[in-house]
């Protein structure tokens, strides 16, 4: 569909693109500031105030060398990757099953159940009751405390339900005539047609689990070896870099490279998500808008 280039539409496009450029700059400038700070001369960096838009002094990559030898950082990387893989399997299977059930018109009282679970998006138990539940189930200091509370999201269920509702019932009827059961229909007939929405659910799951640190802070009080990457990053930013071996053996080396190491750690912990997102971005718009327009 082509739109006429009326003055009002031109004004709208100018304002829309200007706003998007502003948002892009607001998102990129902090990351660029941290990147430039991580490779700046530490002495110059410690005396600089405000935004860093270019490398200060001579380029120095010793902060990256320091964190490359910090074993706890790579332990956090390993734990986070394992948590993401486990969470994607658990969340993916449960979301597909819940979305399939709620999308079937033959499921009695489905609207009532949807109202109940949607209500949980507005009101939940809160942090303290959830902690008490985890303690009562003896899940503290175990990986399950990080996986089970976020195993299922109502928002993801509604996304999958809306996507599956748009699939013709004729496909399901034809599969049943051929002898297919519920699981075959769900995973081999319906799911392949909803791969864009499923990719969005997985994207939300990966990004959410990658940035998650509060559950580890609450539910892993003594098991620091189970900490995800963001908890290691939090410890570095809050507790300092005293446990990291700096490239200089001098006594003031730790304080000299502290800010550089903090910046470099942020870049290292952010880089994987920045590399993954472009490959799933093509599914994002399609996945979240499926069902928004009805024929």
C-alpha positions in Angstrom: 0.0 0.0 0.0 1.3 3.4 -1.0 0.6 6.6 0.9 0.3 10.0 -0.5 3.1 12.4 0.4 0.8 14.9 2.2 2.4 17.6 4.4 1.0 16.0 7.5 2.5 12.6 6.6 5.9 14.1 5.8 5.8 15.9 9.2 4.9 12.6 10.9 7.7 10.7 9.2 10.2 13.5 10.1 9.1 13.4 13.8 9.1 9.6 13.9 12.5 9.2 12.4 13.9 11.9 14.6 12.5 10.2 17.6 14.0 6.8 16.6 17.4 8.4 15.9 17.3 10.0 19.4 16.4 6.6 21.0 19.2 4.9 19.1 21.7 7.5 20.2 20.5 7.3 23.8 21.1 3.5 23.7 24.4 3.5 21.9 26.2 6.4 23.6 26.4 4.7 27.0 27.8 1.5 25.4 30.3 3.6 23.4 31.3 5.5 26.5 32.1 2.2 28.3 33.9 0.8 25.3 36.1 3.8 24.9 36.7 3.9 28.7 37.8 0.2 28.7 40.7 0.8 26.2 41.7 4.3 27.5 44.9 5.0 29.5 43.9 4.2 33.2 45.6 7.3 34.5 43.7 9.5 32.1 40.5 7.6 32.7 40.6 8.2 36.5 40.8 11.9 36.0 38.1 12.2 33.3 34.6 13.3 34.1 31.6 13.1 31.8 31.1 11.1 28.6 34.1 9.5 27.0 33.6 9.7 23.2 37.2 8.9 22.2 40.1 7.0 23.7 41.8 9.0 26.5 45.5 9.0 26.2 47.3 6.0 24.8 45.3 2.9 24.0 45.5 0.3 26.8 44.0 -3.2 26.7 45.5 -4.5 29.9 42.1 -4.4 31.5 41.0 -7.1 29.1 44.1 -9.1 29.8 43.4 -8.9 33.5 39.8 -10.2 33.2 40.9 -12.9 30.8 42.8 -14.5 33.7 40.0 -14.0 36.2 38.6 -17.5 36.6 35.4 -16.4 38.4 34.3 -14.5 35.3 34.5 -17.5 33.1 32.8 -19.6 35.7 30.0 -17.1 35.6 29.9 -17.4 31.8 29.7 -21.2 32.0 26.9 -21.1 34.6 24.9 -18.5 32.7 25.1 -20.5 29.4 24.0 -23.7 31.2 21.1 -21.8 32.9 20.1 -20.4 29.5 20.1 -23.8 27.8 18.1 -25.4 30.6 15.7 -22.4 30.8 15.1 -22.5 27.1 14.2 -26.2 27.2 11.9 -25.9 30.2 10.3 -22.6 29.1 10.0 -23.7 25.4 8.3 -27.0 26.2 5.9 -25.6 28.8 5.0 -22.5 26.7 4.3 -24.6 23.6 2.0 -26.9 25.5 0.2 -24.1 27.4 -0.2 -22.1 24.2 -1.5 -25.1 22.3 -4.1 -26.0 25.0 -5.4 -22.5 25.4 -5.7 -22.1 21.6 -7.9 -25.1 21.1 -11.6 -24.1 21.0 -12.7 -27.5 22.3 -11.0 -26.8 25.6 -13.9 -26.0 27.9 -13.6 -23.0 30.2 -10.5 -21.8 28.4 -11.5 -18.2 28.7 -12.0 -18.5 32.4 -8.5 -20.1 32.8 -7.0 -17.4 30.7 -8.6 -14.7 32.9 -7.1 -16.4 36.0 -3.6 -16.6 34.6 -3.8 -13.1 33.2 -4.7 -11.8 36.6 -1.4 -13.1 37.9 0.4 -10.6 35.6 -1.1 -7.8 37.7 -0.7 -9.2 41.2 1.9 -11.7 42.4 3.1 -13.0 45.7 6.2 -10.8 45.9 9.8 -11.4 46.8 9.5 -12.5 50.4 6.7 -15.1 49.9 8.6 -16.5 46.9 11.7 -16.8 49.0 9.7 -18.6 51.7 8.4 -21.0 49.0 11.9 -21.7 47.7 13.1 -22.3 51.3 10.2 -24.6 52.1 10.9 -26.7 49.0 14.6 -26.9 49.9 15.6 -25.3 46.7 18.0 -22.7 48.1 21.6 -23.0 47.0 20.5 -25.2 44.0 20.2 -24.3 40.3 16.5 -25.2 40.4 15.8 -22.0 42.4 17.0 -20.0 39.3 15.0 -22.1 36.8 11.7 -23.0 38.2 10.3 -19.6 39.2 10.8 -18.3 35.7 9.8 -21.5 33.9 6.6 -20.1 32.6 5.5 -16.6 31.6 1.9 -15.6 31.1 3.0 -13.1 28.4 4.7 -15.9 26.5 1.7 -18.1 26.8 -0.6 -15.4 25.4 1.9 -14.8 22.5 1.9 -18.5 21.6 -1.9 -18.9 22.0 -2.5 -16.0 19.7 -0.2 -17.3 17.1 -1.6 -20.9 17.2 -5.2 -19.6 17.0 -4.4 -18.2 13.6 -3.7 -21.7 12.2 -6.6 -23.3 10.3 -8.4 -26.1 12.1 -8.3 -28.0 8.8 -4.7 -28.9 9.3 -5.4 -30.4 12.7 -8.4 -32.3 11.3 -6.4 -33.7 8.5 -3.6 -34.8 10.9 -6.2 -36.6 13.1 -7.6 -38.4 10.1 -4.1 -39.7 9.4 -3.9 -41.0 13.0 -1.7 -38.2 14.6 -2.0 -37.7 18.3 -2.0 -34.5 20.3 1.8 -34.3 20.7 2.4 -35.0 17.0 0.0 -32.3 16.0 1.4 -29.9 18.5 5.1 -30.3 17.7 5.1 -31.4 14.1 2.1 -29.6 12.6 1.4 -26.5 14.7 4.8 -25.5 16.1 6.6 -25.3 12.7 4.0 -22.8 11.6 4.6 -20.7 14.7 8.4 -20.6 14.6 8.6 -16.8 14.4 6.6 -16.4 17.6 8.6 -19.2 19.2 11.8 -17.5 18.3 10.6 -14.3 20.0 9.8 -16.3 23.1 13.2 -17.8 23.1 14.8 -14.4 22.6 12.9 -13.0 25.6 14.0 -16.0 27.6 17.7 -15.7 26.7 17.9 -12.0 27.3 16.0 -12.2 30.5 18.1 -15.0 31.9 21.4 -13.4 30.7 20.6 -10.2 32.5 19.2 -11.9 35.7 21.0 -11.5 39.0 18.4 -10.9 41.7 17.3 -14.6 42.0 20.9 -15.6 42.4 21.4 -12.9 45.0 18.3 -14.2 47.0 18.4 -18.0 46.4 22.2 -18.7 46.4 23.3 -17.3 49.7 26.3 -19.6 50.2 26.9 -21.3 46.8 29.0 -18.7 45.0 30.2 -21.3 42.6 26.7 -21.3 41.1 26.6 -17.6 40.5 25.7 -16.5 37.0 27.7 -13.9 35.0 25.7 -10.9 36.2 26.4 -11.7 39.8 30.1 -11.8 39.1 29.7 -8.5 37.3 27.8 -7.1 40.3 30.6 -8.2 42.7 33.2 -6.5 40.5 31.3 -3.2 40.3 30.3 -3.1 44.0 33.1 -5.0 45.8 35.9 -3.8 43.6 38.6 -5.6 41.7 40.9 -6.7 44.5 40.6 -10.4 43.5 41.7 -9.7 39.9 45.3 -9.9 39.0 46.3 -6.7 37.3 49.0 -6.5 34.6 51.2 -4.3 36.8 52.7 -5.8 40.0 52.9 -2.4 41.7 50.9 -1.8 44.9 48.8 0.9 43.2 48.0 -1.3 40.2 44.6 -2.4 41.5 43.3 1.1 42.2 44.8 2.3 38.9 43.0 -0.2 36.7 39.8 -0.6 38.7 37.6 1.6 36.5 39.2 0.1 33.3 38.5 -3.4 34.5 34.9 -2.5 35.4 34.3 -1.1 31.9 36.0 -4.0 30.2 33.9 -6.5 32.3 30.7 -4.7 31.2 31.7 -5.0 27.5 32.6 -8.7 27.8 29.3 -9.5 29.5 27.3 -7.5 27.0 29.0 -8.6 23.7 27.4 -12.1 23.4 23.8 -10.7 23.4 24.8 -8.0 20.9 26.2 -10.8 18.6 23.1 -13.0 19.0 20.4 -10.5 18.5 20.9 -9.7 14.8 20.3 -13.3 13.9 16.9 -13.5 15.5 15.9 -9.9 14.8 14.2 -10.9 11.6 11.7 -13.0 13.6 11.0 -10.3 16.2 8.6 -8.1 14.4 6.8 -11.0 12.8 6.5 -12.9 16.0 5.1 -10.1 18.2 2.6 -8.9 15.6 1.1 -12.2 14.6 -2.6 -12.1 15.5 -2.6 -8.3 15.7 -4.4 -8.1 12.3 -7.4 -10.3 11.8 -8.7 -11.1 8.3 
